[in-house]
Amino acid sequence: MSASFHERIERSLSDADLQAALDANADKRIAVRQQAFASIPDYQQRRQRAHDVRSEVIQNLDEYLAAFLRRVAENGIMVHRAANAAQAVQIVLEIARQKHARLIAKSKTMVSEEINLNHALEAQGLRVVETDLGEFIIQLRGEPPSHIITPAVHLRRAQVGETFHEKLGMPYTDSIPEMTQAARQTLRQIFLSADIGLSGVNFGVVESGALCLLTNEGNGRMVTTVPDVHIALMGIERLVPTLDDLALMLSLLPRSATGQKMTVYASLIHSPRQPGEVDGPRVRHLIVVDNGRNALRQTPLAEILYCIRCGACLNACPVFREIGGHAYVGKRGENSTYPGPVGSVLSPALFGQAEFAHLARASSLCGACREACPVDIDLPRLLLRVRAGGVNLGADQAPASAPGFLKQGLRVFGWAAVAPWRYRLAQRLAGFFSRLVSPFSPWLRLPAFTGWGFSKDFPRPAIKPFSDWMSHREKTSGDSTVQSAAKATLTPFSPDAAHQDEQFPLHAAVQQVDLVTTFKRELEALDGVFTVCQLDELGERLLALLRERNIEHILAWEQDDLPDGLLAYLIQHGIRCSHQPNADLQAGLTGALAGVAETATLLLPAGRGKPLTASLLPPLHMAVLRAEHIYPHLQAALKLPEVRLASSLAMISGPSRTADIEMTLTLGVHGPKEVHVFCVLTPASESASKMNHP
């Protein structure tokens, strides 16, 4: 039998490596998160609006889901509905049989963990390979993920080095760049030879039927771009009504999850590969999974469905920071798919209160989880609801997960609390009792099984009721707190207000230069390279970079989607330009539909003559961006009609990266290690630049 919850806790607390890993993760995650949110002073307004959006979706989920699935089907994606885990697994197996699949390349998806997909597929003879670096590490070790965002957070670099030495046959090293490179080389062949790519879905956009997938390493783009078949797994609750709502969520989720203003890659998928396109899956499937979610909507725990899986509550929770994700187990020792505060509500709600309700007691109820939640889920209230029995108990029953002595004590408390005279009498008796049972009366301590008097002091009752104390405090403090709060109130977030500058009135060119400057600053902070040049200088600048790297053959967009004469110039100077996917080429050249100044994000649509693999497979990505195509915020860029028309849209913010090993940043995982953006100035923007910088 597996170790119990309390045994796991004791084991975690005594594991020095685990404690060091958890401390490093929490400290760094919290610090970068605070820094990221400092860039949006209207955070609380965005947070409230996000809460309202999620509430609206969950309350009207049937209507939103029906509209979403109808549009997904109209877009050409095959739709499947799974009522439970068994049905979801069976659908994946059936698709694999139809395609005679042997190898599945899989990006990180918590729904697949929830339905135990890997084991079910492997039992049928399929090879399933996790391609997220953290997931790849724990798959080699035969372990479940210990964190929603950072699956291998519990491991030190030496442990990862030992795992790679044993499982991959590489010489032992504790160098994180070397281990990352080894994973890249191993997984590159998996991407290129996989029969099926399988991913999760961060958000489904109801108005357009788009699937949004976020990733930093590039593996999410790989599994949704390179294999001929793509399967997406999505919980039925992961919907947003509009692209404006998506932009709102994307301003919160990356900041809260990893401290980034935007993930390196955000894919917006509308359909399979269209005629004339040279890459992208020919067939896409979407499997929407219920697995208890609809039933959960009808309970007092429904608010947990607002969760957008950022993992911030785990990093903030003082209990999780001590015991880690692997300590969260059911009564029979089964790992909880979702650990931390969110898992302590979601696991009992979805997988059984009798098995997982005790997890809600692994909380100090300090409120840090709610403060960290970007959609303002009242996690302390939900944890108390689980402790009180969720929805399965009557008002006169004690929680099923409570120890026997506690159940009896709660019954006595309930009897005393319902009558004022009995409650007052109980207070007086407690006051007398507290004078006997205290650190100064060791001979009258409570029995050892209660814990009181041995590891804790029995608290003395308050001198006056809490309500009296608060009334006195309010009288003495006056309205100063309210006034301070009013002064701190900021203008509410509005998608329309966020991109008012796109109209560019009298000083349009000057404003455009400001956007160029902002884009440059943000891209360089992400380790990208930004070069401003005139159109007649562009070919020379590109050629100089390629010659510096001794690159003579590139994967490029076709001429129609690049500045006139650019490819002809490169070819004239000895550069061969291919337009078919080629994993051996060392550089890719693309244009860009738009850029977002706030996050240094490039928008690259799929289409005829525009291979998305040019920005994904080579280690060097060169992108040409016109200055007039830079927008201040994502909301503005997503309003471009080309966004909805593209079969797939890649939003790219810098080189691919990971911090899955000891929270150490490493560039160039599965996507490019270098991103160079060449910003071409128009005559108007060039004149404004000279005015600003004489």
Secondary structure, DSSP 8 states (H G I E B T S, - for coil): ----HHHHHHHHHT-HHHHHHHHHHHHHHHHHHHHHHTT-TTHHHHHHHHHHHHHHHHHTHHHHHHHHHHHHHHTT-EEEEESSHHHHHHHHHHHHHHTT--EEEE---HHHHHTTHHHHHHHTT-EEEE-SHHHHHHHHHT---SSSS-TTTT--HHHHHHHHHHHH-------HHHHHHHHHHHHHHHHHH-SEEEEE-SEEETTTTEEEEEESSSHHHHHHHSSSEEEEEEETT-EESSHHHHHHHHHHHHHHHHS-SS-SEEEEE-SS--TT-SSS-SEEEEEEE-TTHHHHHTSTTGGGGG-----HHHHH-TTHHHH-GGG-B-TTS-B-SS-HHHHHHHHHHHH-HHHHGGGGGS----SHHHHH-TT---HHHHHHHHHTTTTSS-TTS--TTS-HHHHHHHHHHHHHHTSHHHHHHHHHHHHHHHHHSSTT-GGG---GGG-BTTTB------SS-HHHHHHHHHHHHTTHHHHHHHHH------HHHHTGGGG--TTHHHHHHHHHHHHHHHHHHTT-EEEEE-GGGHHHHHHHHHHHTT--EEEE--GGGS-TTHHHHHHHTT-EEE-S--TT-SEEEE--SEEETTTTEEEEE-BTTB-GGGGTSSSEEEEEEEGGGEESSHHHHTTSHHHHHSSEEEEE-SS-EE-TTTT--EE-SSS-SEEEEEEE--HHHHHHHHHH--
